[in-house]
Amino acid sequence: MSNDRYVLQQLTPIEWIVVDTSRGPGDPYRTVACVYETEQAAYDVIWLQDLGLPATWTSPQDVLHAIRRNAERATRIPSSKPIPIPHRPPLRVPSFGDAPALA
């Protein structure tokens, strides 16, 4: 199954961005990451969304594949029946008028 939601776009010979195509062009969350080549033939990533992924990669395509794998994981635990809360009447706190008179 192909996940075309995330796309790698090359901006310059050494810079790319990963775009979430499910978001509109004006959406600030559309760009997921900025990838750029370093002098050591590695690729550093500036994450614009916290995905918990590393900052250094071997290729821009590896970054894209990791984002796609991350998106396929379930991010939430399925809901279950809520735990019932016992219903009890509120505690009655005595006020000054309820105090016994001192003789």
ABEGO torsion letter per residue (X at the ends): XBBAABBBBBABAABBBBBBAABBAABAAABABBBBBBAAGBBBBBBABBAGBBABBABAAAAAAAAAAAAABBABBBBBBBBBBBBBBBBBBBBAAABBBBX
